């Protein structure tokens, strides 16, 4: 049996032990490892970014790679191996269409209230949809809007960035790309305020009049909550 390929030698400023520490931390971490978190475990004076760059070079062409996501780094399988892994591992349950639309609205309009989400979608939002997104770790409360009733606002999480391979919200795909992929089926103009096509996150829409609720979406579970 042939011997496994040896990792290339790290540059002089990065010691082999630093690479081992970084690789072990990224492998064990459940979330992206920030430069600060890596620096805390590396020997004093070690450069976290130089260490990760050396690790990226060392893993080039192998089964795993270092990806920069959510302001940190994470070990991920090589993209070209995805078809093989899909055949081997069970795919988790997909989000409903209502949940996907809601997540897209939150991502591009955050921080956004539930009433604003309903106003954009044109249908009432079941509490189960928000609960499912929160349980998946994709969205979380971001405070309250300083308007009557002080409704809760929602935004995406670091786990959302990590799951979709985004370094930051600036890397969100353009809206036409989402529509071409069949991920958005909203009413015309729902996610196209000024500046959106240029990748700039738009401001939240105006508060909706609670006295005129939109029709309930059959894919959204239950009645509207508070």
NUGU-519786 format. One line per 5 residues: number of its first residue (from 1); for each residue y, x, z of N, C-alpha, C. Coordinates in nm, 4 decimals. Last residue first. Layout:
NUM	Y X Z Y X Z Y X Z | ...
//
This chain:
226	3.6833 -4.8038 1.8257 3.8193 -4.7651 1.8574 3.8472 -4.6244 1.8243 | 3.4830 -4.9111 1.5362 3.5069 -4.8834 1.6772 3.6483 -4.8423 1.6997 | 3.3618 -5.1591 1.3138 3.4568 -5.0528 1.3419 3.4735 -5.0377 1.4906 | 3.0079 -5.2233 1.3105 3.1483 -5.2621 1.3048 3.2353 -5.1437 1.3384 | 2.7432 -5.0559 1.1230 2.8053 -5.1310 1.2315 2.9495 -5.1649 1.2086
221	2.7524 -4.7740 0.9157 2.6773 -4.8528 1.0110 2.7674 -4.9281 1.1063 | 2.8191 -4.7730 0.5745 2.8669 -4.7363 0.7067 2.8063 -4.8306 0.8079 | 2.7307 -4.8913 0.3472 2.6625 -4.7690 0.3875 2.7078 -4.7206 0.5242 | 2.8998 -5.1071 0.3067 2.7624 -5.1350 0.3495 2.6871 -5.0106 0.3927 | 3.2218 -5.0927 0.4382 3.1295 -5.0296 0.3451 2.9871 -5.0565 0.3931
216	3.4345 -5.3678 0.4866 3.3354 -5.2791 0.5447 3.2423 -5.2248 0.4369 | 3.7756 -5.3664 0.3655 3.6404 -5.4225 0.3719 3.5414 -5.3204 0.4248 | 4.0457 -5.2716 0.5932 3.9778 -5.2724 0.4630 3.8395 -5.3320 0.4777 | 4.2652 -5.4725 0.7962 4.1549 -5.3772 0.7819 4.0908 -5.3862 0.6452 | 4.5542 -5.5263 0.8804 4.4930 -5.5556 0.7510 4.3791 -5.4582 0.7265
211	4.6528 -5.4401 1.1162 4.6347 -5.5837 1.1025 4.5686 -5.6212 0.9707 | 4.7000 -5.1705 1.1146 4.5729 -5.2140 1.1701 4.5492 -5.3635 1.1518 | 4.8318 -5.0009 0.8536 4.8570 -5.1198 0.9336 4.7238 -5.1744 0.9821 | 4.7917 -4.6476 0.8707 4.7611 -4.7765 0.8096 4.7931 -4.8887 0.9060 | 5.0134 -4.3685 0.8391 4.9330 -4.4556 0.9239 4.9139 -4.5917 0.8572
206	4.9879 -4.1710 0.5386 5.0631 -4.2474 0.6371 4.9695 -4.3341 0.7183 | 4.7628 -3.8809 0.5199 4.8310 -3.9984 0.4670 4.9042 -4.0725 0.5773 | 4.8305 -3.5321 0.5935 4.7570 -3.6569 0.6144 4.8331 -3.7747 0.5597 | 4.9005 -3.2989 0.3212 4.9305 -3.3589 0.4507 4.8516 -3.4872 0.4685 | 4.6464 -3.0922 0.1609 4.7531 -3.1906 0.1596 4.7829 -3.2412 0.3002
201	4.5937 -2.7524 0.1102 4.5531 -2.8679 0.1882 4.6677 -2.9667 0.1973 | 4.5869 -2.6335 -0.2154 4.6661 -2.6437 -0.0946 4.6237 -2.7678 -0.0182 | 4.4630 -2.6170 -0.4606 4.3922 -2.5625 -0.3473 4.4703 -2.5673 -0.2182 | 4.5846 -2.7478 -0.6597 4.6131 -2.6052 -0.6522 4.5449 -2.5417 -0.5320 | 4.5214 -3.0095 -0.6192 4.4519 -2.9408 -0.7272 4.4772 -2.7908 -0.7259
196	4.7007 -3.0753 -0.4110 4.5582 -3.0646 -0.3837 4.4865 -2.9848 -0.4920 | 4.9671 -3.1137 -0.4774 4.9272 -2.9839 -0.4268 4.7785 -2.9668 -0.4091 | 4.9819 -3.4563 -0.4007 5.0480 -3.3408 -0.4610 5.0006 -3.2130 -0.3947 | 4.6493 -3.5981 -0.3638 4.7923 -3.5918 -0.3374 4.8500 -3.4641 -0.3967 | 4.3765 -3.6948 -0.4264 4.4558 -3.6142 -0.5183 4.6044 -3.6225 -0.4887
191	4.1856 -3.8611 -0.3199 4.1923 -3.7238 -0.2711 4.2763 -3.6360 -0.3627 | 4.2389 -4.1071 -0.4423 4.2158 -4.1010 -0.2981 4.2287 -3.9601 -0.2432 | 4.2688 -4.1482 -0.7132 4.3823 -4.0953 -0.6398 4.3602 -4.0761 -0.4920 | 4.0360 -4.4138 -0.7354 4.1269 -4.3219 -0.8045 4.2428 -4.2802 -0.7152 | 3.7907 -4.4081 -0.4678 3.8803 -4.4819 -0.5553 3.9819 -4.3858 -0.6163
186	3.5255 -4.1599 -0.4896 3.6278 -4.2364 -0.4209 3.7115 -4.3147 -0.5207 | 3.2973 -3.9968 -0.4990 3.3039 -4.1205 -0.5782 3.4055 -4.2124 -0.5125 | 3.1910 -3.6684 -0.4955 3.3005 -3.7593 -0.4636 3.2964 -3.8789 -0.5577 | 2.9796 -3.5258 -0.5866 2.9960 -3.5348 -0.4418 3.1081 -3.6280 -0.4006 | 2.9269 -3.4596 -0.8477 2.8844 -3.5901 -0.8003 2.8980 -3.6095 -0.6513
181	3.0285 -3.2336 -0.9519 2.8987 -3.2197 -0.8868 2.8465 -3.3520 -0.8322 | 3.2735 -3.3241 -1.0341 3.1775 -3.2872 -1.1380 3.0371 -3.2745 -1.0797 | 3.3975 -3.3512 -0.7851 3.3692 -3.4707 -0.8647 3.2649 -3.4417 -0.9715 | 3.4190 -3.0837 -0.7101 3.3420 -3.1766 -0.6280 3.3031 -3.3009 -0.7074 | 3.5861 -2.9899 -0.9122 3.4528 -2.9323 -0.8994 3.3628 -3.0246 -0.8171
176	3.8187 -3.1264 -0.8649 3.7473 -3.1581 -0.9878 3.6056 -3.1005 -0.9857 | 3.9024 -3.0081 -0.6248 3.8544 -3.1455 -0.6245 3.7770 -3.1808 -0.7507 | 3.7813 -2.6762 -0.5601 3.8799 -2.7681 -0.6156 3.8178 -2.9082 -0.6266 | 3.6298 -2.5762 -0.2477 3.6310 -2.5932 -0.3935 3.7393 -2.6909 -0.4368 | 3.7846 -2.3756 0.0028 3.7290 -2.5052 -0.0361 3.7332 -2.5200 -0.1886
171	3.9052 -2.1486 0.0909 3.7983 -2.1315 -0.0069 3.7309 -2.2632 -0.0451 | 4.0746 -2.2151 0.2893 4.1363 -2.1818 0.1612 4.0320 -2.1681 0.0507 | 3.9208 -2.2323 0.5141 3.9467 -2.3564 0.4407 4.0131 -2.3306 0.3060 | 3.7089 -1.9359 0.4870 3.8145 -2.0158 0.5485 3.8342 -2.1421 0.4657 | 3.4651 -1.8614 0.3851 3.5306 -1.7718 0.4809 3.6412 -1.8447 0.5559
166	3.1820 -2.0669 0.3439 3.3249 -2.0501 0.3247 3.3815 -1.9540 0.4292 | 2.9194 -2.1760 0.3381 2.9465 -2.0407 0.2898 3.0924 -2.0126 0.2622 | 2.8575 -2.4120 0.4553 2.8930 -2.4172 0.3140 2.9363 -2.2821 0.2580 | 2.8047 -2.3278 0.7160 2.7026 -2.4009 0.6425 2.7299 -2.4008 0.4924 | 3.0492 -2.2107 0.7956 2.9293 -2.1286 0.7832 2.8238 -2.1972 0.6966
161	3.2213 -2.4324 0.8003 3.2497 -2.3192 0.7118 3.1237 -2.2372 0.6879 | 3.0884 -2.5839 0.9969 3.1083 -2.6391 0.8628 3.1330 -2.5260 0.7632 | 3.1145 -2.4156 1.2146 2.9802 -2.4399 1.1616 2.9868 -2.5007 1.0221 | 3.3817 -2.4387 1.2668 3.3342 -2.3119 1.2115 3.1937 -2.3274 1.1546 | 3.4707 -2.7770 1.1587 3.4357 -2.6743 1.2558 3.4008 -2.5427 1.1864
156	3.7362 -3.0083 1.0643 3.6083 -2.9399 1.0456 3.5924 -2.8271 1.1473 | 3.8803 -3.2825 1.2549 3.8870 -3.1680 1.1654 3.7499 -3.1029 1.1551 | 4.0568 -3.5764 1.3597 3.9332 -3.5032 1.3340 3.9571 -3.3884 1.2376 | 4.2364 -3.7374 1.6252 4.2319 -3.6754 1.4929 4.1059 -3.5898 1.4818 | 4.2624 -4.0468 1.7956 4.2001 -3.9150 1.7861 4.2061 -3.8646 1.6420
151	4.5766 -4.2209 1.8391 4.4393 -4.2108 1.7878 4.3913 -4.0660 1.7800 | 4.7894 -4.3427 2.0126 4.7470 -4.2025 2.0155 4.6019 -4.1867 1.9675 | 4.9133 -4.5864 2.0245 4.7692 -4.5840 2.0448 4.7115 -4.4440 2.0533 | 5.1667 -4.4788 1.8063 5.1170 -4.5833 1.8957 4.9646 -4.5850 1.9027 | 5.1359 -4.1170 1.7779 5.1763 -4.2469 1.7248 5.1240 -4.3526 1.8211
146	5.0498 -3.8355 1.7681 5.1580 -3.8883 1.8519 5.2187 -4.0121 1.7866 | 4.7009 -3.8045 1.7568 4.8231 -3.8238 1.6810 4.9287 -3.8865 1.7727 | 4.5154 -3.5645 1.9481 4.5559 -3.7026 1.9226 4.6878 -3.7058 1.8465 | 4.2455 -3.3322 1.8776 4.3620 -3.3789 1.9513 4.3933 -3.5229 1.9164 | 4.0293 -3.2993 1.7143 4.1332 -3.1964 1.7097 4.2584 -3.2380 1.7853
141	3.6753 -3.3410 1.7339 3.8109 -3.3898 1.7627 3.9102 -3.2751 1.7664 | 3.4831 -3.2161 1.4533 3.5088 -3.2270 1.5959 3.6491 -3.2816 1.6168 | 3.2144 -3.1676 1.2148 3.3493 -3.2113 1.2521 3.3597 -3.2187 1.4043 | 2.9581 -3.0543 1.1977 3.0527 -3.0336 1.0880 3.1960 -3.0706 1.1248 | 2.7461 -3.0970 1.3668 2.8327 -2.9831 1.3955 2.9371 -2.9562 1.2894
136	2.5914 -3.3152 1.3555 2.5539 -3.2057 1.2660 2.6396 -3.0816 1.2886 | 2.7389 -3.4757 1.5240 2.6087 -3.4283 1.5698 2.5595 -3.3118 1.4846 | 2.9544 -3.5340 1.3558 2.9778 -3.4564 1.4782 2.8468 -3.3976 1.5301 | 2.8238 -3.6839 1.1615 2.8924 -3.5602 1.1227 2.9186 -3.4711 1.2433 | 2.7331 -3.8968 1.3185 2.6370 -3.8134 1.2460 2.6989 -3.6801 1.2064
131	2.9736 -4.0086 1.4088 2.8785 -3.9542 1.5058 2.7792 -3.8598 1.4378 | 3.0827 -4.1005 1.1703 3.1492 -3.9918 1.2422 3.0547 -3.9263 1.3418 | 2.8843 -4.2982 1.1225 2.9112 -4.1925 1.0250 2.9793 -4.0741 1.0914 | 2.8895 -4.4765 1.3373 2.7715 -4.3941 1.3164 2.7942 -4.2797 1.2196 | 3.1194 -4.6222 1.3100 3.1199 -4.5145 1.4080 3.0008 -4.4216 1.3891
126	3.2146 -4.6896 0.9717 3.1271 -4.7144 1.0848 3.1264 -4.5961 1.1796 | 3.5146 -4.7636 0.8293 3.4272 -4.6516 0.8619 3.3448 -4.6842 0.9852 | 3.6043 -4.9798 0.5588 3.5963 -4.9497 0.7008 3.4915 -4.8417 0.7268 | 3.7575 -4.8523 0.2574 3.6565 -4.9309 0.3266 3.6548 -4.8904 0.4726 | 3.9272 -4.6725 0.1417 3.9422 -4.8114 0.1028 3.8388 -4.9030 0.1639
121	3.9503 -4.4029 0.1865 3.8262 -4.4509 0.1246 3.8391 -4.5946 0.0757 | 4.2067 -4.3993 0.3028 4.1791 -4.3209 0.1827 4.0555 -4.3728 0.1102 | 4.1791 -4.5664 0.5218 4.2839 -4.5950 0.4241 4.2564 -4.5217 0.2929 | 3.9793 -4.4390 0.6648 3.9535 -4.5711 0.6088 4.0551 -4.6051 0.5003 | 4.1213 -4.2107 0.7405 4.0009 -4.1974 0.6582 3.9695 -4.3301 0.5895
116	4.3139 -4.3296 0.9013 4.3567 -4.2626 0.7779 4.2384 -4.2427 0.6838 | 4.1573 -4.4186 1.1127 4.2291 -4.5167 1.0320 4.2740 -4.4560 0.8995 | 4.0719 -4.1715 1.2159 3.9741 -4.2623 1.1566 4.0425 -4.3663 1.0677 | 4.3023 -3.9066 1.1220 4.2467 -4.0080 1.2112 4.1452 -4.0947 1.1379 | 4.2939 -3.5549 1.0634 4.3058 -3.6904 1.0108 4.2417 -3.7883 1.1076
111	4.4329 -3.2323 1.0151 4.3667 -3.3267 1.1039 4.3959 -3.4700 1.0608 | 4.2614 -3.2769 0.6961 4.2658 -3.2544 0.8401 4.3982 -3.1953 0.8894 | 4.2105 -3.3240 0.4301 4.3272 -3.3897 0.4901 4.3473 -3.3556 0.6372 | 3.9779 -3.1964 0.3489 4.0990 -3.1782 0.2690 4.2244 -3.2372 0.3333 | 3.7869 -3.2629 0.5466 3.8073 -3.1237 0.5074 3.9413 -3.1029 0.4368
106	3.7972 -3.5430 0.5524 3.8377 -3.4663 0.6704 3.8696 -3.3221 0.6315 | 3.6971 -3.5970 0.2955 3.8318 -3.6397 0.3325 3.8821 -3.5599 0.4517 | 3.4378 -3.4911 0.3169 3.5313 -3.4367 0.2183 3.6752 -3.4727 0.2534 | 3.3318 -3.6577 0.5147 3.3444 -3.5143 0.5401 3.4427 -3.4493 0.4431 | 3.3337 -3.9019 0.3773 3.4124 -3.8861 0.4991 3.4349 -3.7386 0.5292
101	3.1510 -3.8478 0.1710 3.2897 -3.8815 0.1386 3.3800 -3.8594 0.2599 | 2.9213 -3.8021 0.3285 2.9723 -3.6966 0.2407 3.1186 -3.7221 0.2053 | 2.8906 -4.0521 0.4520 2.9155 -3.9335 0.5338 2.9730 -3.8194 0.4502 | 2.8412 -4.2173 0.2328 2.9576 -4.2433 0.3172 2.9937 -4.1209 0.4005 | 2.6008 -4.1089 0.1423 2.7199 -4.1002 0.0571 2.8469 -4.1216 0.1395
96	2.4407 -3.9277 0.4138 2.4622 -4.0448 0.3307 2.5870 -4.0251 0.2446 | 2.2905 -3.6017 0.4038 2.3913 -3.6943 0.4545 2.4031 -3.8126 0.3596 | 1.9344 -3.5384 0.4016 2.0673 -3.5334 0.3427 2.1615 -3.6314 0.4114 | 1.7211 -3.3607 0.6176 1.7654 -3.4899 0.5663 1.9101 -3.4804 0.5165 | 1.6233 -3.0255 0.5055 1.6674 -3.1231 0.6052 1.7180 -3.2523 0.5393
91	1.3346 -2.9339 0.3244 1.4796 -2.9502 0.3198 1.5227 -3.0546 0.4216 | 1.0815 -2.7066 0.4141 1.1245 -2.8447 0.4051 1.2760 -2.8530 0.4106 | 1.0062 -2.4167 0.2176 1.0519 -2.4796 0.3402 1.1007 -2.6213 0.3162 | 0.9201 -2.3454 -0.0415 0.8400 -2.3084 0.0754 0.8768 -2.3859 0.2012 | 1.0998 -2.4169 -0.2313 0.9621 -2.4624 -0.2507 0.8776 -2.4405 -0.1250
86	1.3227 -2.2871 -0.1356 1.3237 -2.4338 -0.1409 1.1829 -2.4890 -0.1583 | 1.2535 -2.0212 -0.1753 1.2577 -2.0726 -0.0389 1.2580 -2.2244 -0.0366 | 1.2759 -2.0021 -0.4530 1.1471 -1.9753 -0.3887 1.1430 -2.0375 -0.2497 | 1.5498 -2.0560 -0.4975 1.4454 -2.1442 -0.5553 1.3090 -2.1255 -0.4896 | 1.6767 -1.8372 -0.3477 1.6866 -1.9764 -0.3046 1.5784 -2.0656 -0.3662
81	1.6950 -1.5816 -0.4303 1.5657 -1.6212 -0.3753 1.5630 -1.7679 -0.3337 | 1.9524 -1.5351 -0.5026 1.8560 -1.5475 -0.6116 1.7169 -1.5870 -0.5624 | 2.0901 -1.5058 -0.2550 2.1021 -1.6294 -0.3329 1.9960 -1.6461 -0.4404 | 1.9103 -1.3770 0.0246 1.9736 -1.3488 -0.1040 1.9761 -1.4754 -0.1896 | 1.9803 -1.5234 0.3432 1.8872 -1.4848 0.2384 1.9623 -1.4637 0.1075
76	2.2164 -1.3707 0.5697 2.1658 -1.4829 0.4912 2.0670 -1.4322 0.3876 | 2.3913 -1.2955 0.8602 2.2819 -1.2567 0.7720 2.2287 -1.3804 0.7012 | 2.7453 -1.3045 0.8802 2.6171 -1.3678 0.9087 2.5130 -1.3149 0.8108 | 3.0725 -1.2573 1.0220 2.9638 -1.2181 0.9318 2.8338 -1.2803 0.9778 | 3.3851 -1.4431 1.0275 3.2906 -1.3451 1.0799 3.1858 -1.3116 0.9768
71	3.5357 -1.6550 0.9338 3.6031 -1.5502 1.0087 3.5112 -1.4465 1.0693 | 3.3454 -1.8089 0.7894 3.4097 -1.8612 0.9108 3.4722 -1.7525 0.9970 | 3.1635 -1.5358 0.6477 3.1874 -1.6792 0.6605 3.2563 -1.7099 0.7920 | 3.0251 -1.3021 0.4511 3.1449 -1.3230 0.5326 3.1780 -1.4718 0.5324 | 2.6864 -1.1953 0.4696 2.7870 -1.2838 0.4103 2.9040 -1.2981 0.5065
66	2.4552 -0.9557 0.3981 2.5593 -0.9900 0.4945 2.6646 -1.0728 0.4223 | 2.1202 -1.0512 0.2986 2.2486 -0.9873 0.2766 2.3458 -1.0309 0.3847 | 1.7697 -1.0081 0.2267 1.8795 -1.0660 0.3032 2.0060 -0.9879 0.2741 | 1.6117 -0.8679 0.0484 1.5886 -1.0120 0.0654 1.6945 -1.0834 0.1451 | 1.8265 -0.6400 -0.1388 1.7114 -0.6739 -0.0553 1.7024 -0.8250 -0.0357
61	2.0571 -0.5772 -0.2714 1.9350 -0.5858 -0.3499 1.8115 -0.6202 -0.2701 | 2.2053 -0.4238 0.0043 2.2237 -0.4681 -0.1335 2.0914 -0.4655 -0.2095 | 2.1949 -0.3182 0.2557 2.1087 -0.4330 0.2286 2.1202 -0.4838 0.0852 | 2.3851 -0.1166 0.2512 2.2459 -0.0812 0.2787 2.1501 -0.1935 0.2415 | 2.6198 -0.2570 0.2127 2.5733 -0.1666 0.1073 2.4256 -0.1326 0.1259
56	2.6304 -0.3903 0.4579 2.6258 -0.4669 0.3328 2.5721 -0.3808 0.2189 | 2.6543 -0.1710 0.6282 2.5338 -0.2538 0.6347 2.5184 -0.3382 0.5090 | 2.9070 -0.0830 0.5588 2.7933 0.0055 0.5360 2.6627 -0.0726 0.5389 | 3.0529 -0.3037 0.6443 3.0572 -0.2651 0.5028 2.9398 -0.1745 0.4683 | 3.0001 -0.2914 0.9180 2.9481 -0.4040 0.8403 2.9485 -0.3710 0.6911
51	3.1370 -0.0525 0.9778 2.9931 -0.0644 1.0052 2.9324 -0.1764 0.9226 | 3.3959 -0.1151 0.9148 3.3299 -0.0090 0.8385 3.1788 -0.0161 0.8575 | 3.4392 -0.3124 1.1112 3.4434 -0.3483 0.9691 3.3759 -0.2421 0.8817 | 3.4133 -0.1652 1.3531 3.3261 -0.2783 1.3246 3.3221 -0.3100 1.1757 | 3.4059 0.1650 1.4286 3.4805 0.0706 1.3453 3.3873 -0.0427 1.3031
46	3.3854 0.2963 1.7584 3.3189 0.2608 1.6328 3.3987 0.1535 1.5599 | 3.5072 0.3278 2.0036 3.5623 0.4017 1.8908 3.4971 0.3702 1.7582 | 3.2152 0.2803 2.1924 3.3609 0.2893 2.1907 3.4079 0.3772 2.0751 | 2.9420 0.1208 2.0186 2.9975 0.2260 2.1042 3.1490 0.2345 2.0893 | 2.9364 -0.2413 1.9947 2.9288 -0.1088 1.9343 2.9833 -0.0048 2.0318
41	3.0019 -0.4704 2.1273 2.8674 -0.4156 2.1502 2.8480 -0.2782 2.0865 | 3.2630 -0.5276 2.0536 3.2303 -0.5254 2.1971 3.0930 -0.4660 2.2253 | 3.2609 -0.5441 1.7799 3.3240 -0.4257 1.8417 3.2859 -0.4135 1.9886 | 3.1497 -0.7984 1.7474 3.0729 -0.6802 1.7082 3.1286 -0.5553 1.7749 | 3.3595 -0.9579 1.8400 3.2283 -0.9655 1.9057 3.1434 -0.8435 1.8715
36	3.5639 -0.8899 1.6565 3.5808 -0.8623 1.7992 3.4466 -0.8607 1.8714 | 3.4620 -0.9848 1.4115 3.4857 -0.8414 1.4312 3.4990 -0.8040 1.5784 | 3.2061 -1.2370 1.4861 3.3431 -1.1962 1.4573 3.3578 -1.0449 1.4734 | 2.9254 -1.3707 1.3417 2.9706 -1.2706 1.4382 3.1093 -1.2220 1.3980 | 2.8365 -1.7141 1.3060 2.8934 -1.5919 1.2487 2.9498 -1.5001 1.3569
31	2.5639 -1.8085 1.5311 2.6894 -1.8347 1.4614 2.7415 -1.7048 1.4010 | 2.3410 -1.7044 1.6463 2.3275 -1.8371 1.5850 2.4513 -1.8736 1.5045 | 2.2301 -1.3675 1.6215 2.3391 -1.4621 1.6460 2.3156 -1.5936 1.5745 | 2.0313 -1.1923 1.5401 2.0063 -1.2750 1.6588 2.1095 -1.3854 1.6779 | 2.1379 -1.0633 1.3163 2.0093 -1.1319 1.3052 1.9895 -1.2307 1.4202
26	2.3672 -0.9470 1.4154 2.3796 -1.0495 1.3121 2.2508 -1.1290 1.2973 | 2.2464 -0.7639 1.5953 2.3362 -0.8686 1.6445 2.3494 -0.9812 1.5427 | 2.0985 -0.5982 1.4233 2.0306 -0.6745 1.5277 2.1168 -0.7893 1.5776 | 2.3028 -0.4859 1.2665 2.1976 -0.5654 1.2035 2.1264 -0.6530 1.3058 | 2.4492 -0.3469 1.4626 2.5117 -0.4544 1.3856 2.4068 -0.5447 1.3235
21	2.2555 -0.1596 1.5496 2.3153 -0.2542 1.6437 2.3731 -0.3740 1.5697 | 2.2057 -0.0181 1.3140 2.0972 -0.0897 1.3807 2.1512 -0.1951 1.4763 | 2.4560 0.0931 1.2644 2.3989 -0.0011 1.1685 2.2882 -0.0841 1.2342 | 2.4775 0.2656 1.4796 2.5740 0.1568 1.4668 2.5202 0.0503 1.3714 | 2.2781 0.4485 1.4228 2.2599 0.3614 1.5381 2.3559 0.2434 1.5338
16	2.3884 0.5853 1.2077 2.2724 0.4997 1.1839 2.2508 0.4033 1.3000 | 2.7484 0.5766 1.2091 2.6212 0.6337 1.2490 2.5078 0.5333 1.2264 | 3.0052 0.6191 0.9952 2.9206 0.5144 1.0514 2.7840 0.5739 1.0826 | 3.1269 0.8345 0.8800 3.1989 0.7707 0.9901 3.1189 0.6585 1.0556 | 2.9499 0.9079 0.6697 2.9609 0.9914 0.7900 3.0267 0.9216 0.9077
11	2.7676 0.6130 0.5542 2.8733 0.7131 0.5412 2.8906 0.7882 0.6724 | 2.4047 0.5933 0.5858 2.5400 0.5400 0.6051 2.6433 0.6488 0.5838 | 2.1515 0.6260 0.3350 2.2201 0.6838 0.4499 2.3607 0.6261 0.4630 | 1.9670 0.3336 0.2401 2.0506 0.4486 0.2083 2.1227 0.4974 0.3324 | 1.6437 0.2580 0.3705 1.7848 0.2229 0.3611 1.8649 0.3462 0.3243
6	1.3463 0.2854 0.1746 1.4311 0.3323 0.2837 1.5749 0.2881 0.2610 | 1.1001 0.0433 0.0993 1.2141 0.1232 0.0546 1.3009 0.1608 0.1734 | 0.7709 0.0816 0.2440 0.8936 0.0055 0.2208 1.0087 0.0967 0.1833 | 0.4987 0.2316 0.0574 0.5893 0.2336 0.1721 0.7132 0.1507 0.1417 | 0.2199 0.0546 -0.0843 0.3395 0.1361 -0.0971 0.4265 0.1234 0.0268
1	-0.1195 0.0850 0.0000 0.0000 0.0000 0.0000 0.1239 0.0881 0.0000
//
